[in-house]
Amino acid sequence: MSNAAARRLEVTQTMRAMRSFNLASGLNVRPETISRWVSGKTLPHATTEKQTHELEFVVDKLAEVSEPHDAWL
């Protein structure tokens, strides 16, 4: 991975038991786009990168009071 957004997405997927399609839905992109970001093939637009940070923050806060899967819901 070559960018901060990709690292956040990978951590969010791994630690919070989220799948690419869940992340894609939350960011309003296609799952294939998430895969390209995580692999470093492409970079998200600056606005979307900010959204990855915000999504990670929200999911982390929710995970403090619920199970990982429930935090996403």
N, CA, C and O atoms as a Tripos MOL2 file, in Angstrom:
@<TRIPOS>MOLECULE
protein
  292   291    73     0     0
PROTEIN
NO_CHARGES

@<TRIPOS>ATOM
      1 N           0.8380   -1.1820    0.0000 N.3       1 MET1
      2 CA          0.0000    0.0000    0.0000 C.3       1 MET1
      3 C           0.8770    1.2380    0.0000 C.2       1 MET1
      4 O           1.9570    1.2660    0.5910 O.2       1 MET1
      5 N           0.3870    2.2450   -0.6720 N.am      2 SER2
      6 CA          1.2360    3.4080   -0.8360 C.3       2 SER2
      7 C           0.6180    4.6950   -0.3160 C.2       2 SER2
      8 O           1.2110    5.7630   -0.4650 O.2       2 SER2
      9 N          -0.5520    4.6190    0.2880 N.am      3 ASN3
     10 CA         -1.1540    5.8620    0.7500 C.3       3 ASN3
     11 C          -1.9090    5.6540    2.0510 C.2       3 ASN3
     12 O          -2.2580    4.5330    2.4210 O.2       3 ASN3
     13 N          -2.1500    6.7570    2.7270 N.am      4 ALA4
     14 CA         -2.7960    6.7020    4.0380 C.3       4 ALA4
     15 C          -4.2190    6.1630    3.9590 C.2       4 ALA4
     16 O          -4.6450    5.4090    4.8340 O.2       4 ALA4
     17 N          -4.9490    6.5380    2.9290 N.am      5 ALA5
     18 CA         -6.3280    6.0550    2.7840 C.3       5 ALA5
     19 C          -6.3510    4.5430    2.6460 C.2       5 ALA5
     20 O          -7.1930    3.8740    3.2460 O.2       5 ALA5
     21 N          -5.4380    4.0070    1.8650 N.am      6 ALA6
     22 CA         -5.3760    2.5570    1.6830 C.3       6 ALA6
     23 C          -5.0560    1.8590    2.9960 C.2       6 ALA6
     24 O          -5.6400    0.8220    3.3080 O.2       6 ALA6
     25 N          -4.1360    2.4190    3.7630 N.am      7 ARG7
     26 CA         -3.8090    1.8260    5.0700 C.3       7 ARG7
     27 C          -5.0140    1.8440    5.9960 C.2       7 ARG7
     28 O          -5.2820    0.8650    6.6920 O.2       7 ARG7
     29 N          -5.7470    2.9660    6.0060 N.am      8 ARG8
     30 CA         -6.9420    3.0550    6.8570 C.3       8 ARG8
     31 C          -7.9790    2.0250    6.4270 C.2       8 ARG8
     32 O          -8.5920    1.3660    7.2670 O.2       8 ARG8
     33 N          -8.1720    1.8910    5.1370 N.am      9 LEU9
     34 CA         -9.1600    0.9260    4.6460 C.3       9 LEU9
     35 C          -8.7730   -0.4960    5.0150 C.2       9 LEU9
     36 O          -9.6180   -1.2880    5.4310 O.2       9 LEU9
     37 N          -7.5000   -0.8160    4.8630 N.am     10 GLU10
     38 CA         -7.0580   -2.1730    5.1980 C.3      10 GLU10
     39 C          -7.2350   -2.4480    6.6870 C.2      10 GLU10
     40 O          -7.6960   -3.5250    7.0660 O.2      10 GLU10
     41 N          -6.8770   -1.5000    7.5210 N.am     11 VAL11
     42 CA         -7.0380   -1.6710    8.9690 C.3      11 VAL11
     43 C          -8.5140   -1.7910    9.3140 C.2      11 VAL11
     44 O          -8.8940   -2.6470   10.1130 O.2      11 VAL11
     45 N          -9.3400   -0.9560    8.7290 N.am     12 THR12
     46 CA        -10.7780   -1.0010    9.0040 C.3      12 THR12
     47 C         -11.3430   -2.3510    8.5910 C.2      12 THR12
     48 O         -12.1540   -2.9280    9.3160 O.2      12 THR12
     49 N         -10.9280   -2.8610    7.4400 N.am     13 GLN13
     50 CA        -11.4020   -4.1700    6.9960 C.3      13 GLN13
     51 C         -10.9470   -5.2690    7.9440 C.2      13 GLN13
     52 O         -11.7430   -6.1200    8.3400 O.2      13 GLN13
     53 N          -9.6810   -5.2520    8.3060 N.am     14 THR14
     54 CA         -9.1140   -6.3190    9.1240 C.3      14 THR14
     55 C          -9.6280   -6.2880   10.5560 C.2      14 THR14
     56 O         -10.0850   -7.3030   11.0790 O.2      14 THR14
     57 N          -9.5530   -5.1250   11.1840 N.am     15 MET15
     58 CA         -9.8890   -5.0220   12.5970 C.3      15 MET15
     59 C         -11.3860   -4.9770   12.8610 C.2      15 MET15
     60 O         -11.8350   -5.3550   13.9430 O.2      15 MET15
     61 N         -12.1460   -4.5300   11.9070 N.am     16 ARG16
     62 CA        -13.5810   -4.3590   12.1210 C.3      16 ARG16
     63 C         -14.4220   -5.3510   11.3400 C.2      16 ARG16
     64 O         -15.6400   -5.1990   11.2440 O.2      16 ARG16
     65 N         -13.7800   -6.3620   10.7830 N.am     17 ALA17
     66 CA        -14.4810   -7.4330   10.0730 C.3      17 ALA17
     67 C         -15.4020   -6.8820    8.9770 C.2      17 ALA17
     68 O         -16.5290   -7.3470    8.8040 O.2      17 ALA17
     69 N         -14.9080   -5.9000    8.2550 N.am     18 MET18
     70 CA        -15.6970   -5.3060    7.1840 C.3      18 MET18
     71 C         -15.1910   -5.8060    5.8410 C.2      18 MET18
     72 O         -14.0000   -6.0680    5.6680 O.2      18 MET18
     73 N         -16.0850   -5.9320    4.9220 N.am     19 ARG19
     74 CA        -15.7220   -6.3650    3.5780 C.3      19 ARG19
     75 C         -15.6690   -5.1640    2.6500 C.2      19 ARG19
     76 O         -16.1760   -4.0850    2.9570 O.2      19 ARG19
     77 N         -15.0410   -5.3870    1.5070 N.am     20 SER20
     78 CA        -14.9090   -4.3010    0.5370 C.3      20 SER20
     79 C         -16.2500   -3.7100    0.1400 C.2      20 SER20
     80 O         -16.3790   -2.4970   -0.0230 O.2      20 SER20
     81 N         -17.2540   -4.5780   -0.0170 N.am     21 PHE21
     82 CA        -18.5490   -4.0300   -0.4430 C.3      21 PHE21
     83 C         -19.1730   -3.1650    0.6440 C.2      21 PHE21
     84 O         -19.9040   -2.2260    0.3290 O.2      21 PHE21
     85 N         -18.9010   -3.4610    1.9330 N.am     22 ASN22
     86 CA        -19.3900   -2.6000    3.0130 C.3      22 ASN22
     87 C         -18.6980   -1.2400    2.9740 C.2      22 ASN22
     88 O         -19.3380   -0.1950    3.0830 O.2      22 ASN22
     89 N         -17.3830   -1.2790    2.8160 N.am     23 LEU23
     90 CA        -16.6340   -0.0290    2.7330 C.3      23 LEU23
     91 C         -17.0520    0.7680    1.5070 C.2      23 LEU23
     92 O         -17.2350    1.9830    1.5720 O.2      23 LEU23
     93 N         -17.1990    0.0700    0.3950 N.am     24 ALA24
     94 CA        -17.5990    0.7480   -0.8410 C.3      24 ALA24
     95 C         -18.9500    1.4230   -0.6720 C.2      24 ALA24
     96 O         -19.1490    2.5490   -1.1270 O.2      24 ALA24
     97 N         -19.8610    0.7440   -0.0270 N.am     25 SER25
     98 CA        -21.1810    1.3210    0.2080 C.3      25 SER25
     99 C         -21.0760    2.5750    1.0650 C.2      25 SER25
    100 O         -21.7260    3.5810    0.7810 O.2      25 SER25
    101 N         -20.2690    2.5180    2.0980 N.am     26 GLY26
    102 CA        -20.1040    3.6620    2.9840 C.3      26 GLY26
    103 C         -19.4270    4.8460    2.3180 C.2      26 GLY26
    104 O         -19.6330    5.9930    2.7160 O.2      26 GLY26
    105 N         -18.6190    4.5680    1.3020 N.am     27 LEU27
    106 CA        -17.8960    5.6360    0.6110 C.3      27 LEU27
    107 C         -18.5110    5.9750   -0.7470 C.2      27 LEU27
    108 O         -18.0250    6.8530   -1.4600 O.2      27 LEU27
    109 N         -19.5710    5.2750   -1.0890 N.am     28 ASN28
    110 CA        -20.2750    5.5120   -2.3500 C.3      28 ASN28
    111 C         -19.3780    5.2820   -3.5690 C.2      28 ASN28
    112 O         -19.3700    6.0630   -4.5210 O.2      28 ASN28
    113 N         -18.6200    4.1760   -3.5030 N.am     29 VAL29
    114 CA        -17.7940    3.7540   -4.6300 C.3      29 VAL29
    115 C         -18.0290    2.2680   -4.8590 C.2      29 VAL29
    116 O         -18.7490    1.6290   -4.0920 O.2      29 VAL29
    117 N         -17.4360    1.7190   -5.8920 N.am     30 ARG30
    118 CA        -17.5760    0.2970   -6.1840 C.3      30 ARG30
    119 C         -16.5480   -0.5030   -5.3920 C.2      30 ARG30
    120 O         -15.4760    0.0180   -5.0810 O.2      30 ARG30
    121 N         -16.8520   -1.7640   -5.0560 N.am     31 PRO31
    122 CA        -15.8770   -2.5990   -4.3410 C.3      31 PRO31
    123 C         -14.5480   -2.7230   -5.0880 C.2      31 PRO31
    124 O         -13.4910   -2.8130   -4.4640 O.2      31 PRO31
    125 N         -14.6000   -2.7270   -6.4070 N.am     32 GLU32
    126 CA        -13.3720   -2.8140   -7.1990 C.3      32 GLU32
    127 C         -12.4750   -1.6020   -6.9560 C.2      32 GLU32
    128 O         -11.2480   -1.7020   -7.0050 O.2      32 GLU32
    129 N         -13.0990   -0.4720   -6.6970 N.am     33 THR33
    130 CA        -12.3410    0.7450   -6.4150 C.3      33 THR33
    131 C         -11.5900    0.5950   -5.1000 C.2      33 THR33
    132 O         -10.4240    0.9750   -4.9990 O.2      33 THR33
    133 N         -12.2540    0.0450   -4.1020 N.am     34 ILE34
    134 CA        -11.6030   -0.2070   -2.8060 C.3      34 ILE34
    135 C         -10.3970   -1.1100   -3.0170 C.2      34 ILE34
    136 O          -9.3200   -0.8460   -2.4830 O.2      34 ILE34
    137 N         -10.5710   -2.1630   -3.7850 N.am     35 SER35
    138 CA         -9.4850   -3.1020   -4.0610 C.3      35 SER35
    139 C          -8.3000   -2.4100   -4.7350 C.2      35 SER35
    140 O          -7.1490   -2.6710   -4.3830 O.2      35 SER35
    141 N          -8.5730   -1.5390   -5.6920 N.am     36 ARG36
    142 CA         -7.4880   -0.8210   -6.3760 C.3      36 ARG36
    143 C          -6.7660    0.1270   -5.4230 C.2      36 ARG36
    144 O          -5.5480    0.2800   -5.5100 O.2      36 ARG36
    145 N          -7.5030    0.7640   -4.5150 N.am     37 TRP37
    146 CA         -6.8650    1.6450   -3.5400 C.3      37 TRP37
    147 C          -5.9650    0.8490   -2.5970 C.2      37 TRP37
    148 O          -4.8190    1.2230   -2.3500 O.2      37 TRP37
    149 N          -6.5020   -0.2520   -2.0760 N.am     38 VAL38
    150 CA         -5.7470   -1.0590   -1.1110 C.3      38 VAL38
    151 C          -4.4970   -1.6460   -1.7550 C.2      38 VAL38
    152 O          -3.4530   -1.7390   -1.1090 O.2      38 VAL38
    153 N          -4.5940   -2.0420   -3.0210 N.am     39 SER39
    154 CA         -3.4300   -2.6120   -3.7100 C.3      39 SER39
    155 C          -2.4330   -1.5560   -4.1510 C.2      39 SER39
    156 O          -1.3160   -1.8860   -4.5480 O.2      39 SER39
    157 N          -2.8270   -0.2820   -4.0870 N.am     40 GLY40
    158 CA         -1.9380    0.7920   -4.4980 C.3      40 GLY40
    159 C          -1.9670    1.0820   -5.9870 C.2      40 GLY40
    160 O          -1.1570    1.8660   -6.4800 O.2      40 GLY40
    161 N          -2.8880    0.4610   -6.7110 N.am     41 LYS41
    162 CA         -2.9690    0.6840   -8.1580 C.3      41 LYS41
    163 C          -3.4930    2.0690   -8.4960 C.2      41 LYS41
    164 O          -3.0970    2.6580   -9.5020 O.2      41 LYS41
    165 N          -4.3800    2.5890   -7.6620 N.am     42 THR42
    166 CA         -4.9100    3.9400   -7.8500 C.3      42 THR42
    167 C          -4.9970    4.6260   -6.4960 C.2      42 THR42
    168 O          -4.8750    3.9880   -5.4500 O.2      42 THR42
    169 N          -5.2070    5.9200   -6.5320 N.am     43 LEU43
    170 CA         -5.3480    6.7010   -5.3080 C.3      43 LEU43
    171 C          -6.7260    7.3400   -5.2810 C.2      43 LEU43
    172 O          -7.2450    7.7390   -6.3230 O.2      43 LEU43
    173 N          -7.3190    7.4410   -4.1100 N.am     44 PRO44
    174 CA         -8.6160    8.1150   -4.0220 C.3      44 PRO44
    175 C          -8.4680    9.6190   -4.1990 C.2      44 PRO44
    176 O          -7.4130   10.1930   -3.9260 O.2      44 PRO44
    177 N          -9.5150   10.2270   -4.6470 N.am     45 HIS45
    178 CA         -9.5840   11.6860   -4.7320 C.3      45 HIS45
    179 C          -9.4470   12.2340   -3.3130 C.2      45 HIS45
    180 O          -9.7840   11.5420   -2.3520 O.2      45 HIS45
    181 N          -8.9720   13.4290   -3.1740 N.am     46 ALA46
    182 CA         -8.7470   14.0280   -1.8440 C.3      46 ALA46
    183 C         -10.0130   14.0330   -0.9910 C.2      46 ALA46
    184 O          -9.9520   13.7840    0.2130 O.2      46 ALA46
    185 N         -11.1510   14.3140   -1.6080 N.am     47 THR47
    186 CA        -12.4150   14.3190   -0.8620 C.3      47 THR47
    187 C         -12.7350   12.9240   -0.3390 C.2      47 THR47
    188 O         -13.1680   12.7670    0.8020 O.2      47 THR47
    189 N         -12.5220   11.9230   -1.1680 N.am     48 THR48
    190 CA        -12.7930   10.5450   -0.7640 C.3      48 THR48
    191 C         -11.7990   10.0940    0.2920 C.2      48 THR48
    192 O         -12.1590    9.3470    1.2020 O.2      48 THR48
    193 N         -10.5640   10.5350    0.1840 N.am     49 GLU49
    194 CA         -9.5780   10.1860    1.2000 C.3      49 GLU49
    195 C         -10.0000   10.7390    2.5580 C.2      49 GLU49
    196 O          -9.8430   10.0730    3.5810 O.2      49 GLU49
    197 N         -10.5330   11.9500    2.5640 N.am     50 LYS50
    198 CA        -11.0460   12.5290    3.8160 C.3      50 LYS50
    199 C         -12.1960   11.6780    4.3460 C.2      50 LYS50
    200 O         -12.3020   11.4600    5.5520 O.2      50 LYS50
    201 N         -13.0460   11.2020    3.4590 N.am     51 GLN51
    202 CA        -14.1630   10.3540    3.8750 C.3      51 GLN51
    203 C         -13.6730    9.0370    4.4670 C.2      51 GLN51
    204 O         -14.2900    8.5160    5.3960 O.2      51 GLN51
    205 N         -12.5660    8.4850    3.9440 N.am     52 THR52
    206 CA        -12.0320    7.2390    4.5260 C.3      52 THR52
    207 C         -11.6060    7.4790    5.9640 C.2      52 THR52
    208 O         -11.7990    6.6250    6.8300 O.2      52 THR52
    209 N         -11.0300    8.6400    6.2110 N.am     53 HIS53
    210 CA        -10.6120    8.9900    7.5680 C.3      53 HIS53
    211 C         -11.8260    9.1270    8.4850 C.2      53 HIS53
    212 O         -11.8250    8.6190    9.6060 O.2      53 HIS53
    213 N         -12.8430    9.8050    8.0090 N.am     54 GLU54
    214 CA        -14.0570    9.9920    8.7980 C.3      54 GLU54
    215 C         -14.7500    8.6590    9.0580 C.2      54 GLU54
    216 O         -15.2270    8.4120   10.1660 O.2      54 GLU54
    217 N         -14.8080    7.8020    8.0460 N.am     55 LEU55
    218 CA        -15.4320    6.4890    8.2100 C.3      55 LEU55
    219 C         -14.6860    5.6620    9.2490 C.2      55 LEU55
    220 O         -15.3020    5.0280   10.1060 O.2      55 LEU55
    221 N         -13.3620    5.6700    9.1690 N.am     56 GLU56
    222 CA        -12.5600    4.9390   10.1500 C.3      56 GLU56
    223 C         -12.8520    5.4450   11.5630 C.2      56 GLU56
    224 O         -13.0170    4.6460   12.4860 O.2      56 GLU56
    225 N         -12.9160    6.7480   11.7330 N.am     57 PHE57
    226 CA        -13.1780    7.3380   13.0410 C.3      57 PHE57
    227 C         -14.5310    6.8820   13.5830 C.2      57 PHE57
    228 O         -14.6310    6.4530   14.7330 O.2      57 PHE57
    229 N         -15.5600    6.9750   12.7600 N.am     58 VAL58
    230 CA        -16.9050    6.5950   13.1940 C.3      58 VAL58
    231 C         -16.9660    5.1120   13.5520 C.2      58 VAL58
    232 O         -17.5130    4.7440   14.5920 O.2      58 VAL58
    233 N         -16.4120    4.2710   12.7020 N.am     59 VAL59
    234 CA        -16.4440    2.8300   12.9690 C.3      59 VAL59
    235 C         -15.6580    2.5000   14.2340 C.2      59 VAL59
    236 O         -16.0850    1.6590   15.0260 O.2      59 VAL59
    237 N         -14.5160    3.1520   14.4310 N.am     60 ASP60
    238 CA        -13.7370    2.9310   15.6570 C.3      60 ASP60
    239 C         -14.5350    3.3110   16.8980 C.2      60 ASP60
    240 O         -14.5300    2.5780   17.8860 O.2      60 ASP60
    241 N         -15.2140    4.4420   16.8540 N.am     61 LYS61
    242 CA        -16.0080    4.8710   18.0090 C.3      61 LYS61
    243 C         -17.1610    3.9040   18.2740 C.2      61 LYS61
    244 O         -17.4310    3.5550   19.4230 O.2      61 LYS61
    245 N         -17.8290    3.4800   17.2280 N.am     62 LEU62
    246 CA        -18.9250    2.5240   17.3950 C.3      62 LEU62
    247 C         -18.4160    1.1820   17.9190 C.2      62 LEU62
    248 O         -19.0880    0.5260   18.7150 O.2      62 LEU62
    249 N         -17.2390    0.7840   17.4740 N.am     63 ALA63
    250 CA        -16.6800   -0.4980   17.9070 C.3      63 ALA63
    251 C         -16.3110   -0.4960   19.3880 C.2      63 ALA63
    252 O         -16.1730   -1.5570   19.9950 O.2      63 ALA63
    253 N         -16.1540    0.6780   19.9630 N.am     64 GLU64
    254 CA        -15.8560    0.7600   21.3950 C.3      64 GLU64
    255 C         -17.0460    0.3110   22.2360 C.2      64 GLU64
    256 O         -16.8750   -0.1010   23.3830 O.2      64 GLU64
    257 N         -18.2410    0.3890   21.6770 N.am     65 VAL65
    258 CA        -19.4350    0.0620   22.4520 C.3      65 VAL65
    259 C         -20.2410   -1.0950   21.8570 C.2      65 VAL65
    260 O         -21.3130   -1.4290   22.3600 O.2      65 VAL65
    261 N         -19.7210   -1.7080   20.7810 N.am     66 SER66
    262 CA        -20.4470   -2.8210   20.1640 C.3      66 SER66
    263 C         -19.4690   -3.7860   19.5150 C.2      66 SER66
    264 O         -18.2700   -3.5190   19.4420 O.2      66 SER66
    265 N         -19.9860   -4.8910   19.0530 N.am     67 GLU67
    266 CA        -19.1790   -5.8740   18.3340 C.3      67 GLU67
    267 C         -18.7730   -5.2900   16.9790 C.2      67 GLU67
    268 O         -19.4840   -4.4420   16.4390 O.2      67 GLU67
    269 N         -17.6280   -5.7380   16.4170 N.am     68 PRO68
    270 CA        -17.1730   -5.1640   15.1430 C.3      68 PRO68
    271 C         -18.2220   -5.1690   14.0340 C.2      68 PRO68
    272 O         -18.4150   -4.1560   13.3620 O.2      68 PRO68
    273 N         -18.8920   -6.2850   13.8380 N.am     69 HIS69
    274 CA        -19.8880   -6.3340   12.7720 C.3      69 HIS69
    275 C         -21.0510   -5.4020   13.0650 C.2      69 HIS69
    276 O         -21.5580   -4.7350   12.1640 O.2      69 HIS69
    277 N         -21.4680   -5.3550   14.3060 N.am     70 ASP70
    278 CA        -22.5630   -4.4730   14.7010 C.3      70 ASP70
    279 C         -22.2010   -3.0040   14.5330 C.2      70 ASP70
    280 O         -23.0650   -2.1780   14.2410 O.2      70 ASP70
    281 N         -20.9330   -2.6810   14.7170 N.am     71 ALA71
    282 CA        -20.4860   -1.2980   14.5530 C.3      71 ALA71
    283 C         -20.7270   -0.8250   13.1300 C.2      71 ALA71
    284 O         -21.1130    0.3220   12.9050 O.2      71 ALA71
    285 N         -20.4980   -1.7100   12.1760 N.am     72 TRP72
    286 CA        -20.7320   -1.3100   10.7910 C.3      72 TRP72
    287 C         -22.2310   -1.0880   10.5370 C.2      72 TRP72
    288 O         -22.6240   -0.1250    9.8780 O.2      72 TRP72
    289 N         -23.0410   -1.9820   11.0620 N.am     73 LEU73
    290 CA        -24.4810   -1.8380   10.8390 C.3      73 LEU73
    291 C         -24.9790   -0.5310   11.4150 C.2      73 LEU73
    292 O         -26.1690   -0.2310   11.3250 O.2      73 LEU73
@<TRIPOS>BOND
     1     1     2 1
     2     2     3 1
     3     3     4 2
     4     3     5 am
     5     5     6 1
     6     6     7 1
     7     7     8 2
     8     7     9 am
     9     9    10 1
    10    10    11 1
    11    11    12 2
    12    11    13 am
    13    13    14 1
    14    14    15 1
    15    15    16 2
    16    15    17 am
    17    17    18 1
    18    18    19 1
    19    19    20 2
    20    19    21 am
    21    21    22 1
    22    22    23 1
    23    23    24 2
    24    23    25 am
    25    25    26 1
    26    26    27 1
    27    27    28 2
    28    27    29 am
    29    29    30 1
    30    30    31 1
    31    31    32 2
    32    31    33 am
    33    33    34 1
    34    34    35 1
    35    35    36 2
    36    35    37 am
    37    37    38 1
    38    38    39 1
    39    39    40 2
    40    39    41 am
    41    41    42 1
    42    42    43 1
    43    43    44 2
    44    43    45 am
    45    45    46 1
    46    46    47 1
    47    47    48 2
    48    47    49 am
    49    49    50 1
    50    50    51 1
    51    51    52 2
    52    51    53 am
    53    53    54 1
    54    54    55 1
    55    55    56 2
    56    55    57 am
    57    57    58 1
    58    58    59 1
    59    59    60 2
    60    59    61 am
    61    61    62 1
    62    62    63 1
    63    63    64 2
    64    63    65 am
    65    65    66 1
    66    66    67 1
    67    67    68 2
    68    67    69 am
    69    69    70 1
    70    70    71 1
    71    71    72 2
    72    71    73 am
    73    73    74 1
    74    74    75 1
    75    75    76 2
    76    75    77 am
    77    77    78 1
    78    78    79 1
    79    79    80 2
    80    79    81 am
    81    81    82 1
    82    82    83 1
    83    83    84 2
    84    83    85 am
    85    85    86 1
    86    86    87 1
    87    87    88 2
    88    87    89 am
    89    89    90 1
    90    90    91 1
    91    91    92 2
    92    91    93 am
    93    93    94 1
    94    94    95 1
    95    95    96 2
    96    95    97 am
    97    97    98 1
    98    98    99 1
    99    99   100 2
   100    99   101 am
   101   101   102 1
   102   102   103 1
   103   103   104 2
   104   103   105 am
   105   105   106 1
   106   106   107 1
   107   107   108 2
   108   107   109 am
   109   109   110 1
   110   110   111 1
   111   111   112 2
   112   111   113 am
   113   113   114 1
   114   114   115 1
   115   115   116 2
   116   115   117 am
   117   117   118 1
   118   118   119 1
   119   119   120 2
   120   119   121 am
   121   121   122 1
   122   122   123 1
   123   123   124 2
   124   123   125 am
   125   125   126 1
   126   126   127 1
   127   127   128 2
   128   127   129 am
   129   129   130 1
   130   130   131 1
   131   131   132 2
   132   131   133 am
   133   133   134 1
   134   134   135 1
   135   135   136 2
   136   135   137 am
   137   137   138 1
   138   138   139 1
   139   139   140 2
   140   139   141 am
   141   141   142 1
   142   142   143 1
   143   143   144 2
   144   143   145 am
   145   145   146 1
   146   146   147 1
   147   147   148 2
   148   147   149 am
   149   149   150 1
   150   150   151 1
   151   151   152 2
   152   151   153 am
   153   153   154 1
   154   154   155 1
   155   155   156 2
   156   155   157 am
   157   157   158 1
   158   158   159 1
   159   159   160 2
   160   159   161 am
   161   161   162 1
   162   162   163 1
   163   163   164 2
   164   163   165 am
   165   165   166 1
   166   166   167 1
   167   167   168 2
   168   167   169 am
   169   169   170 1
   170   170   171 1
   171   171   172 2
   172   171   173 am
   173   173   174 1
   174   174   175 1
   175   175   176 2
   176   175   177 am
   177   177   178 1
   178   178   179 1
   179   179   180 2
   180   179   181 am
   181   181   182 1
   182   182   183 1
   183   183   184 2
   184   183   185 am
   185   185   186 1
   186   186   187 1
   187   187   188 2
   188   187   189 am
   189   189   190 1
   190   190   191 1
   191   191   192 2
   192   191   193 am
   193   193   194 1
   194   194   195 1
   195   195   196 2
   196   195   197 am
   197   197   198 1
   198   198   199 1
   199   199   200 2
   200   199   201 am
   201   201   202 1
   202   202   203 1
   203   203   204 2
   204   203   205 am
   205   205   206 1
   206   206   207 1
   207   207   208 2
   208   207   209 am
   209   209   210 1
   210   210   211 1
   211   211   212 2
   212   211   213 am
   213   213   214 1
   214   214   215 1
   215   215   216 2
   216   215   217 am
   217   217   218 1
   218   218   219 1
   219   219   220 2
   220   219   221 am
   221   221   222 1
   222   222   223 1
   223   223   224 2
   224   223   225 am
   225   225   226 1
   226   226   227 1
   227   227   228 2
   228   227   229 am
   229   229   230 1
   230   230   231 1
   231   231   232 2
   232   231   233 am
   233   233   234 1
   234   234   235 1
   235   235   236 2
   236   235   237 am
   237   237   238 1
   238   238   239 1
   239   239   240 2
   240   239   241 am
   241   241   242 1
   242   242   243 1
   243   243   244 2
   244   243   245 am
   245   245   246 1
   246   246   247 1
   247   247   248 2
   248   247   249 am
   249   249   250 1
   250   250   251 1
   251   251   252 2
   252   251   253 am
   253   253   254 1
   254   254   255 1
   255   255   256 2
   256   255   257 am
   257   257   258 1
   258   258   259 1
   259   259   260 2
   260   259   261 am
   261   261   262 1
   262   262   263 1
   263   263   264 2
   264   263   265 am
   265   265   266 1
   266   266   267 1
   267   267   268 2
   268   267   269 am
   269   269   270 1
   270   270   271 1
   271   271   272 2
   272   271   273 am
   273   273   274 1
   274   274   275 1
   275   275   276 2
   276   275   277 am
   277   277   278 1
   278   278   279 1
   279   279   280 2
   280   279   281 am
   281   281   282 1
   282   282   283 1
   283   283   284 2
   284   283   285 am
   285   285   286 1
   286   286   287 1
   287   287   288 2
   288   287   289 am
   289   289   290 1
   290   290   291 1
   291   291   292 2
@<TRIPOS>SUBSTRUCTURE
     1 MET1         2 RESIDUE 1 A MET
     2 SER2         6 RESIDUE 1 A SER
     3 ASN3        10 RESIDUE 1 A ASN
     4 ALA4        14 RESIDUE 1 A ALA
     5 ALA5        18 RESIDUE 1 A ALA
     6 ALA6        22 RESIDUE 1 A ALA
     7 ARG7        26 RESIDUE 1 A ARG
     8 ARG8        30 RESIDUE 1 A ARG
     9 LEU9        34 RESIDUE 1 A LEU
    10 GLU10       38 RESIDUE 1 A GLU
    11 VAL11       42 RESIDUE 1 A VAL
    12 THR12       46 RESIDUE 1 A THR
    13 GLN13       50 RESIDUE 1 A GLN
    14 THR14       54 RESIDUE 1 A THR
    15 MET15       58 RESIDUE 1 A MET
    16 ARG16       62 RESIDUE 1 A ARG
    17 ALA17       66 RESIDUE 1 A ALA
    18 MET18       70 RESIDUE 1 A MET
    19 ARG19       74 RESIDUE 1 A ARG
    20 SER20       78 RESIDUE 1 A SER
    21 PHE21       82 RESIDUE 1 A PHE
    22 ASN22       86 RESIDUE 1 A ASN
    23 LEU23       90 RESIDUE 1 A LEU
    24 ALA24       94 RESIDUE 1 A ALA
    25 SER25       98 RESIDUE 1 A SER
    26 GLY26      102 RESIDUE 1 A GLY
    27 LEU27      106 RESIDUE 1 A LEU
    28 ASN28      110 RESIDUE 1 A ASN
    29 VAL29      114 RESIDUE 1 A VAL
    30 ARG30      118 RESIDUE 1 A ARG
    31 PRO31      122 RESIDUE 1 A PRO
    32 GLU32      126 RESIDUE 1 A GLU
    33 THR33      130 RESIDUE 1 A THR
    34 ILE34      134 RESIDUE 1 A ILE
    35 SER35      138 RESIDUE 1 A SER
    36 ARG36      142 RESIDUE 1 A ARG
    37 TRP37      146 RESIDUE 1 A TRP
    38 VAL38      150 RESIDUE 1 A VAL
    39 SER39      154 RESIDUE 1 A SER
    40 GLY40      158 RESIDUE 1 A GLY
    41 LYS41      162 RESIDUE 1 A LYS
    42 THR42      166 RESIDUE 1 A THR
    43 LEU43      170 RESIDUE 1 A LEU
    44 PRO44      174 RESIDUE 1 A PRO
    45 HIS45      178 RESIDUE 1 A HIS
    46 ALA46      182 RESIDUE 1 A ALA
    47 THR47      186 RESIDUE 1 A THR
    48 THR48      190 RESIDUE 1 A THR
    49 GLU49      194 RESIDUE 1 A GLU
    50 LYS50      198 RESIDUE 1 A LYS
    51 GLN51      202 RESIDUE 1 A GLN
    52 THR52      206 RESIDUE 1 A THR
    53 HIS53      210 RESIDUE 1 A HIS
    54 GLU54      214 RESIDUE 1 A GLU
    55 LEU55      218 RESIDUE 1 A LEU
    56 GLU56      222 RESIDUE 1 A GLU
    57 PHE57      226 RESIDUE 1 A PHE
    58 VAL58      230 RESIDUE 1 A VAL
    59 VAL59      234 RESIDUE 1 A VAL
    60 ASP60      238 RESIDUE 1 A ASP
    61 LYS61      242 RESIDUE 1 A LYS
    62 LEU62      246 RESIDUE 1 A LEU
    63 ALA63      250 RESIDUE 1 A ALA
    64 GLU64      254 RESIDUE 1 A GLU
    65 VAL65      258 RESIDUE 1 A VAL
    66 SER66      262 RESIDUE 1 A SER
    67 GLU67      266 RESIDUE 1 A GLU
    68 PRO68      270 RESIDUE 1 A PRO
    69 HIS69      274 RESIDUE 1 A HIS
    70 ASP70      278 RESIDUE 1 A ASP
    71 ALA71      282 RESIDUE 1 A ALA
    72 TRP72      286 RESIDUE 1 A TRP
    73 LEU73      290 RESIDUE 1 A LEU
